[in-house]
Amino acid sequence: MTERRGDPIGTYTGGHFYPLDPEPSEVDLPDIANGLANTCRYAGQCQFYYSVGTHSLYVSEELAEQGPQVQLYGLLHDAAEAYVSDVPRPLKRELENFADIESNVLDAVWTGLGVPAPTDSQWETVMAADDQLFRYEADTLLAEFEPPSVPDLSYELSPCSPEEVRERFLDRVRELRQQASL
């Protein structure tokens, strides 16, 4: 048996996952959906509970003009956070190896779910939608925080139970995978 780097974390489905040494075979969609549904955005400093899973659903919706595969990338863009948590941007920039760890986990997610990795162009499109949602959400969810420019989006941000978000997330993945023939 090969020695793994780091220790595993236990998962929602009863499995284990090594965030420092991710294996695609250990990626499980219900674990991702549950992890993101139970992880609060902005280090929990929101005016009400607002999950990474809810954010991911909205990013996916923002990409409606891009087709189902890019929408799926938008839905899964933060999938690594199901295993490494949501680290706020100011802190993430200071954690030397964190971007590599997160990237390796996301690579395992793509392979584990049988989703081809996005092209650079597709990923840039997803990241632009993510940044737009970041500014919109921050304006509503954070007290005394004023993003540089707030996009005019039609989402009504409100609390949603983790159970509901988990099910909506799983349904959306199934829908997009079917539409994209993945």
Residue pairs with C-beta under 8 A, 6 or more apart in sequence:
4 18
4 21
5 18
5 20
5 21
6 18
6 19
6 20
6 21
7 18
8 16
8 17
8 18
9 16
9 17
9 18
9 19
9 83
10 16
11 17
11 28
11 31
11 35
12 28
12 30
12 31
12 34
12 35
13 28
13 30
13 31
15 26
15 28
15 31
16 26
17 26
17 27
17 31
17 83
18 26
19 83
19 84
19 101
19 105
20 101
22 83
22 104
22 105
22 107
22 108
23 108
23 112
24 108
24 109
24 111
24 112
25 112
26 108
26 112
27 108
27 109
27 111
27 112
27 113
28 112
29 113
29 170
29 173
30 166
30 170
31 82
31 83
32 76
32 79
32 82
32 109
32 169
33 53
33 82
33 165
33 166
33 167
33 169
33 170
33 173
34 82
34 162
34 166
35 81
35 82
35 83
36 51
36 52
36 53
36 56
36 78
36 79
36 81
36 82
36 165
36 169
37 51
37 52
37 53
37 54
37 162
37 163
37 165
37 166
37 169
38 51
38 53
38 162
39 51
39 52
39 53
39 81
39 82
39 85
39 86
40 46
40 49
40 50
40 51
40 52
40 86
41 50
41 51
41 52
41 55
41 86
41 137
41 141
42 50
42 88
42 137
42 138
42 141
42 142
43 86
43 88
45 142
46 141
46 142
47 140
47 141
47 142
47 143
48 141
48 158
48 159
49 159
50 137
50 141
50 157
50 159
50 160
51 160
51 162
51 165
52 78
52 81
52 86
53 162
53 165
53 166
53 168
53 169
54 160
54 165
55 78
55 133
55 137
56 74
56 75
56 76
56 77
56 78
56 169
57 75
57 165
57 168
57 169
57 172
58 133
58 155
59 74
59 75
59 77
59 126
59 129
59 130
59 133
60 71
60 72
60 74
60 75
60 172
60 176
61 71
61 155
62 74
62 129
62 132
62 133
62 153
63 70
63 71
63 73
63 74
63 125
63 126
63 129
64 71
66 74
66 122
66 125
67 180
68 176
68 179
68 180
69 122
69 176
69 180
69 182
70 118
70 122
70 125
70 126
71 176
72 115
72 173
72 176
72 177
72 180
72 182
73 115
73 118
73 122
73 123
73 126
74 126
74 129
74 130
75 169
75 172
75 173
75 176
76 109
76 110
76 113
76 115
76 173
77 126
77 127
77 130
78 86
78 130
79 105
79 106
79 109
80 102
80 103
80 105
80 106
80 109
81 102
83 105
84 98
84 101
84 102
84 105
87 95
87 98
92 98
92 99
107 117
109 115
110 116
110 117
114 182
115 177
115 182
116 182
118 126
132 151
132 153
133 153
134 147
135 147
135 148
135 149
135 150
135 151
136 150
136 151
136 153
136 155
137 157
138 145
138 147
139 145
139 146
139 147
139 150
140 157
141 157
176 182
